[in-house]
Amino acid sequence: MLAREVHDPGVGFVTITRVLVTPDLQQARVYYTALGDEKARRASDRALGRAAPFLRRQLGSRLRLKRAPEIEFLYDESIAGQDRIERILDEIRAADHPADAGDASAGTTTTHAETDDDQS
């Protein structure tokens, strides 16, 4: 619905990562990520804020609820945190195994395997 019916170009490339709805169905927190830099993220945030009333009306009519939940869009920081952790782990792996990164070490390993096979 977001991609097909919201015609605000400011929304950009947005991915909904999760939605938390209160037990009484009065509020929905929609977590999202946006492709692009910080400026694009802010533009998407403003556009989603503008689209929230429209989306609330659409949800209310499609779900046939007595009262549609208020929609709050929140940028999902957990994805950025996961990316940062992954980069740190990659740096640690690269520091622990500097010889594995080069092509020369792969050739040496193959040579040892060929030597072992020849002696059998």
VOPAGU-2260 file (C-alpha; in pm, 1 decimal, decimal comma):
REM VOPAGU-2260
SITE   aa  ch    i         X         Y         Z
SITE  MET   A    0       0,0       0,0       0,0
SITE  LEU   A    1     282,0     238,6      85,4
SITE  ALA   A    2     458,4     191,3    -248,8
SITE  ARG   A    3     143,8     187,6    -465,0
SITE  GLU   A    4     -82,3     448,2    -310,0
SITE  VAL   A    5     141,8     709,2    -149,5
SITE  HIS   A    6     253,3     932,7    -433,5
SITE  ASP   A    7     488,3    1153,5    -232,0
SITE  PRO   A    8     832,9    1145,6    -396,8
SITE  GLY   A    9     990,6    1226,8     -60,3
SITE  VAL   A   10     912,4     878,9      66,9
SITE  GLY   A   11    1198,3     740,5    -142,3
SITE  PHE   A   12    1313,4     382,1    -101,3
SITE  VAL   A   13    1163,0     277,7     231,0
SITE  THR   A   14    1151,6     -72,4     377,8
SITE  ILE   A   15     914,5    -150,2     664,0
SITE  THR   A   16    1109,9    -363,3     912,7
SITE  ARG   A   17     845,8    -420,2    1182,1
SITE  VAL   A   18     520,0    -290,2    1321,6
SITE  LEU   A   19     427,8    -287,8    1689,2
SITE  VAL   A   20      60,6    -242,6    1770,5
SITE  THR   A   21     -69,2    -177,4    2120,1
SITE  PRO   A   22    -303,7    -443,5    2261,7
SITE  ASP   A   23    -600,1    -206,8    2235,4
SITE  LEU   A   24    -517,3    -141,6    1864,4
SITE  GLN   A   25    -508,5     232,9    1922,5
SITE  GLN   A   26    -146,8     294,8    1822,4
SITE  ALA   A   27      86,8     141,2    1566,8
SITE  ARG   A   28     459,1     205,9    1565,5
SITE  VAL   A   29     595,1     138,7    1219,3
SITE  TYR   A   30     972,0      91,1    1203,4
SITE  TYR   A   31    1141,7     149,2     870,5
SITE  THR   A   32    1477,1     188,5     701,9
SITE  ALA   A   33    1549,0     418,8     410,8
SITE  LEU   A   34    1801,5     386,9     134,0
SITE  GLY   A   35    2037,6     681,6     105,1
SITE  ASP   A   36    2225,9     923,2     323,6
SITE  GLU   A   37    2108,4    1119,5     627,8
SITE  LYS   A   38    1943,1    1384,6     410,0
SITE  ALA   A   39    1739,2    1120,7     225,1
SITE  ARG   A   40    1643,3     962,1     557,3
SITE  ARG   A   41    1512,8    1294,4     690,9
SITE  ALA   A   42    1317,6    1352,6     368,7
SITE  SER   A   43    1162,1    1007,0     398,3
SITE  ASP   A   44    1077,3    1072,9     762,8
SITE  ARG   A   45     896,0    1397,5     676,5
SITE  ALA   A   46     713,1    1234,7     384,2
SITE  LEU   A   47     599,6     941,1     597,9
SITE  GLY   A   48     474,1    1187,0     858,9
SITE  ARG   A   49     270,2    1363,0     589,5
SITE  ALA   A   50     135,3    1030,2     462,5
SITE  ALA   A   51      37,2     895,2     807,0
SITE  PRO   A   52    -319,5    1040,2     811,8
SITE  PHE   A   53    -388,4     907,7     461,3
SITE  LEU   A   54    -252,0     564,5     554,3
SITE  ARG   A   55    -458,5     562,6     872,6
SITE  ARG   A   56    -777,5     628,6     673,6
SITE  GLN   A   57    -685,1     355,2     425,9
SITE  LEU   A   58    -619,8     105,0     703,7
SITE  GLY   A   59    -944,1     196,0     876,9
SITE  SER   A   60   -1150,6     138,1     565,5
SITE  ARG   A   61    -972,4    -183,9     465,9
SITE  LEU   A   62    -967,8    -341,2     810,8
SITE  ARG   A   63   -1318,8    -221,6     899,6
SITE  LEU   A   64   -1215,8    -119,5    1247,5
SITE  LYS   A   65   -1427,7     105,3    1462,5
SITE  ARG   A   66   -1122,5     318,1    1515,3
SITE  ALA   A   67    -804,4     295,4    1308,3
SITE  PRO   A   68    -476,0     303,1    1500,2
SITE  GLU   A   69    -267,0     616,8    1505,6
SITE  ILE   A   70      41,1     552,2    1296,0
SITE  GLU   A   71     382,1     664,5    1412,5
SITE  PHE   A   72     680,4     610,8    1183,1
SITE  LEU   A   73    1015,5     551,7    1352,1
SITE  TYR   A   74    1350,4     499,5    1183,7
SITE  ASP   A   75    1484,6     154,6    1273,0
SITE  GLU   A   76    1828,7     217,3    1420,7
SITE  SER   A   77    1885,0    -153,4    1484,0
SITE  ILE   A   78    1972,6    -215,0    1118,5
SITE  ALA   A   79    2247,0      49,9    1126,9
SITE  GLY   A   80    2373,7    -101,6    1451,3
SITE  GLN   A   81    2385,7    -446,3    1294,0
SITE  ASP   A   82    2582,5    -309,6     998,4
SITE  ARG   A   83    2829,7    -143,9    1234,6
SITE  ILE   A   84    2878,6    -466,0    1432,2
SITE  GLU   A   85    2930,6    -659,6    1109,8
SITE  ARG   A   86    3199,1    -411,9     993,7
SITE  ILE   A   87    3377,5    -436,4    1329,2
SITE  LEU   A   88    3371,5    -817,5    1315,4
SITE  ASP   A   89    3507,8    -808,5     959,5
SITE  GLU   A   90    3792,3    -581,5    1073,6
SITE  ILE   A   91    3872,8    -818,0    1361,5
SITE  ARG   A   92    3874,8   -1118,0    1127,0
SITE  ALA   A   93    4100,5    -934,2     882,5
SITE  ALA   A   94    4342,2    -838,3    1162,9
SITE  ASP   A   95    4352,7   -1194,8    1299,9
SITE  HIS   A   96    4416,7   -1354,0     958,5
SITE  PRO   A   97    4613,0   -1109,3     742,1
SITE  ALA   A   98    4761,2   -1390,6     527,7
SITE  ASP   A   99    4415,4   -1520,4     430,2
SITE  ALA   A  100    4333,5   -1196,0     251,4
SITE  GLY   A  101    4607,1   -1225,8     -13,3
SITE  ASP   A  102    4612,0   -1440,8    -327,3
SITE  ALA   A  103    4967,3   -1557,6    -260,0
SITE  SER   A  104    4864,8   -1753,7      48,8
SITE  ALA   A  105    4593,6   -1938,0    -145,4
SITE  GLY   A  106    4852,1   -2044,6    -402,8
SITE  THR   A  107    5088,2   -2164,3    -128,9
SITE  THR   A  108    4813,7   -2377,4      22,8
SITE  THR   A  109    4744,4   -2538,4    -314,5
SITE  THR   A  110    5115,2   -2607,8    -365,6
SITE  HIS   A  111    5137,0   -2784,6     -27,8
SITE  ALA   A  112    4834,7   -2996,2    -114,6
SITE  GLU   A  113    4989,2   -3092,8    -450,2
SITE  THR   A  114    5319,4   -3180,1    -280,5
SITE  ASP   A  115    5138,5   -3401,1     -27,9
SITE  ASP   A  116    4953,3   -3580,3    -311,5
SITE  ASP   A  117    5274,0   -3638,6    -507,5
SITE  GLN   A  118    5448,1   -3807,3    -213,8
SITE  SER   A  119    5170,2   -4061,7    -160,6
